[in-house]
């Protein structure tokens, strides 16, 4: 017997930009609950408790915290033959990303993590022959940050129109379809195209001679 289904739509991608929400998601158990399990299927508190080796009361506490910030919903309830009501929870999206701006506005280590991550990405381009001098790293980080934020904003507006059929697709096919549609909507967005060209100009200006040049 089933009842209590939610009508909350399932998104392909949701970007978390609020600093307080990001802090909630940085708690290890909550991160495991949503990123490892609830983005893939619906689970009861008991099932999550068994998978994570945690007390059901602890799991329920974390589920409620995730519900409070709007990333988890109760999908349905089922009545067992013995009369026990089982509540199934799922994520509101198939993938989550933490917004860079929100992370940088958070307190403590979250902000530093975001800044270090951007700097590491810029520095790592040297293995492909893109040598950005220290004096221009901050500029490159700013351009990359704006590009990522725009990409996240555009992709987070992509709805899953037929949720039932989506769940019937093999995981690999779901991933392929998602990548195609995300690329499509990005190619249709003029602001993203402008920011991408700005980023590409910066990369070209610091590319070593003889590496991918015409």
C-alpha positions as CSV (number, residue, x, y, z in Angstrom):
1,X,0.0,0.0,0.0
2,X,1.4,3.4,-1.0
3,X,0.4,7.0,-0.2
4,X,1.8,10.4,0.6
5,X,3.7,10.8,-2.7
6,X,5.4,14.1,-3.3
7,X,4.8,16.2,-6.4
8,X,8.2,17.9,-6.1
9,X,9.9,17.9,-9.5
10,X,13.2,16.2,-10.1
11,X,15.9,18.4,-11.5
12,X,18.8,17.2,-13.6
13,X,21.2,19.6,-11.7
14,X,20.8,21.8,-8.7
15,X,23.4,24.4,-7.7
16,X,23.6,25.2,-4.0
17,X,24.6,28.9,-3.7
18,X,23.5,29.8,-0.1
19,X,26.4,29.8,2.3
20,X,24.4,28.3,5.2
21,X,23.1,25.5,3.0
22,X,26.6,24.7,1.9
23,X,27.7,24.4,5.5
24,X,24.9,22.0,6.2
25,X,26.0,19.8,3.3
26,X,29.7,19.8,4.4
27,X,28.8,17.6,7.4
28,X,30.2,14.1,6.4
29,X,27.1,12.0,7.2
30,X,24.8,14.4,5.4
31,X,27.1,14.5,2.4
32,X,27.1,10.6,2.3
33,X,23.3,10.4,2.6
34,X,22.6,12.8,-0.3
35,X,25.5,12.5,-2.6
36,X,26.0,8.7,-2.4
37,X,22.5,7.5,-1.9
38,X,19.5,9.8,-2.4
39,X,20.6,11.2,-5.7
40,X,20.5,7.6,-7.1
41,X,17.3,6.2,-5.5
42,X,14.8,6.6,-2.7
43,X,15.6,5.1,0.8
44,X,14.0,4.7,4.2
45,X,15.7,5.8,7.3
46,X,16.2,2.1,8.2
47,X,17.9,1.4,4.9
48,X,20.2,4.3,5.2
49,X,21.0,3.4,8.8
50,X,22.1,-0.1,7.7
51,X,24.2,1.2,4.8
52,X,26.0,3.9,6.8
53,X,26.2,1.9,10.1
54,X,24.5,4.7,12.0
55,X,21.7,4.8,14.6
56,X,18.3,5.4,12.9
57,X,17.7,8.4,15.2
58,X,20.9,10.0,13.9
59,X,20.0,9.3,10.3
60,X,16.5,10.9,10.8
61,X,18.1,14.0,12.4
62,X,20.3,14.4,9.3
63,X,17.4,13.8,6.9
64,X,15.4,16.5,8.7
65,X,18.3,18.9,8.3
66,X,18.5,18.1,4.6
67,X,14.7,18.6,4.3
68,X,15.0,22.0,6.0
69,X,17.3,23.3,3.3
70,X,15.2,21.9,0.5
71,X,17.4,19.2,-1.0
72,X,15.5,16.1,0.2
73,X,11.8,15.3,0.1
74,X,9.7,12.5,1.2
75,X,8.8,10.7,-2.0
76,X,6.2,8.3,-0.7
77,X,5.0,6.2,2.2
78,X,4.3,2.4,2.2
79,X,2.4,0.4,4.7
80,X,3.9,-2.9,5.6
81,X,1.8,-6.0,6.2
82,X,2.3,-5.5,10.0
83,X,1.0,-1.9,9.8
84,X,4.3,-0.1,10.0
85,X,4.5,3.1,7.8
86,X,7.8,3.3,5.9
87,X,8.8,6.7,4.6
88,X,10.9,6.9,1.5
89,X,13.2,9.9,0.9
90,X,14.9,11.1,-2.3
91,X,17.0,14.0,-3.4
92,X,15.4,16.9,-5.3
93,X,18.0,16.6,-8.1
94,X,20.2,13.9,-9.8
95,X,23.3,16.0,-9.2
96,X,24.3,18.8,-6.9
97,X,27.1,21.4,-7.3
98,X,28.2,23.8,-4.6
99,X,28.2,27.3,-6.0
100,X,31.6,28.9,-5.8
101,X,30.3,32.3,-4.7
102,X,28.3,30.8,-1.9
103,X,31.3,28.8,-0.8
104,X,33.5,31.9,-0.8
105,X,31.0,33.7,1.4
106,X,30.9,30.9,3.9
107,X,32.8,31.1,7.1
108,X,36.0,29.3,8.0
109,X,37.5,26.5,5.9
110,X,34.7,26.4,3.3
111,X,35.7,29.7,1.8
112,X,39.4,28.8,1.8
113,X,38.6,25.4,0.2
114,X,36.8,27.2,-2.7
115,X,39.6,29.6,-3.3
116,X,42.3,26.9,-3.1
117,X,40.3,24.8,-5.5
118,X,40.1,27.5,-8.1
119,X,43.8,28.3,-7.8
120,X,44.7,24.6,-8.1
121,X,42.7,24.3,-11.3
122,X,44.4,27.3,-12.8
123,X,47.9,26.0,-11.8
124,X,47.2,22.5,-13.1
125,X,46.8,23.8,-16.6
126,X,50.6,24.0,-16.8
127,X,50.7,20.3,-17.6
128,X,48.9,21.1,-20.8
129,X,51.3,23.9,-21.7
130,X,49.2,26.8,-20.3
131,X,51.7,28.8,-18.1
132,X,49.8,31.5,-16.2
133,X,52.3,33.7,-14.3
134,X,51.7,34.3,-10.6
135,X,50.9,38.0,-11.2
136,X,47.9,36.9,-13.4
137,X,46.6,34.0,-11.4
138,X,44.0,36.1,-9.6
139,X,42.6,37.4,-12.9
140,X,42.4,33.9,-14.3
141,X,40.6,32.7,-11.2
142,X,38.1,35.5,-11.6
143,X,37.4,34.6,-15.2
144,X,37.1,30.9,-14.4
145,X,34.8,31.6,-11.5
146,X,32.4,33.6,-13.6
147,X,32.4,30.9,-16.3
148,X,31.6,28.1,-13.9
149,X,28.9,30.1,-12.2
150,X,27.2,30.8,-15.5
151,X,27.5,27.2,-16.5
152,X,25.9,26.1,-13.3
153,X,23.1,28.7,-13.5
154,X,22.2,27.6,-17.1
155,X,22.4,23.9,-16.4
156,X,20.4,24.1,-13.2
157,X,17.4,25.3,-15.2
158,X,17.3,22.1,-17.2
159,X,14.2,20.1,-16.1
160,X,13.5,16.4,-16.4
161,X,10.2,16.4,-18.3
162,X,9.4,12.7,-18.0
163,X,10.7,11.5,-14.6
164,X,9.1,8.1,-14.9
165,X,10.9,7.3,-18.2
166,X,14.1,8.8,-16.9
167,X,14.3,6.3,-14.1
168,X,13.8,3.4,-16.6
169,X,16.9,4.4,-18.5
170,X,20.2,2.6,-17.8
171,X,22.6,4.8,-15.7
172,X,25.1,5.2,-18.5
173,X,22.3,6.3,-20.9
174,X,21.0,8.8,-18.4
175,X,24.5,10.2,-18.1
176,X,24.9,10.5,-21.8
177,X,21.5,12.2,-22.3
178,X,22.2,14.6,-19.5
179,X,25.6,15.6,-21.0
180,X,24.1,16.2,-24.4
181,X,21.3,18.4,-23.1
182,X,23.6,20.4,-20.8
183,X,25.9,21.1,-23.7
184,X,22.9,22.1,-25.9
185,X,21.5,24.6,-23.4
186,X,25.0,26.1,-22.9
187,X,25.5,26.5,-26.6
188,X,22.2,28.4,-26.7
189,X,23.1,30.8,-24.0
190,X,24.8,34.0,-25.2
191,X,26.2,35.0,-21.8
192,X,27.9,31.7,-21.4
193,X,29.4,31.9,-24.9
194,X,30.8,35.4,-24.1
195,X,32.4,34.2,-20.9
196,X,33.8,31.0,-22.5
197,X,35.4,33.1,-25.3
198,X,37.0,35.4,-22.6
199,X,38.4,32.3,-20.9
200,X,39.7,30.9,-24.1
201,X,41.4,34.2,-25.0
202,X,43.2,34.1,-21.7
203,X,44.3,30.5,-22.2
204,X,45.5,31.2,-25.8
205,X,47.5,34.2,-24.5
206,X,49.4,31.9,-22.1
207,X,49.8,28.9,-24.3
208,X,53.4,27.8,-25.0
209,X,54.5,28.2,-28.6
210,X,54.1,25.1,-30.6
211,X,51.4,23.5,-28.4
212,X,48.1,23.4,-30.3
213,X,48.9,26.6,-32.2
214,X,47.8,27.2,-35.8
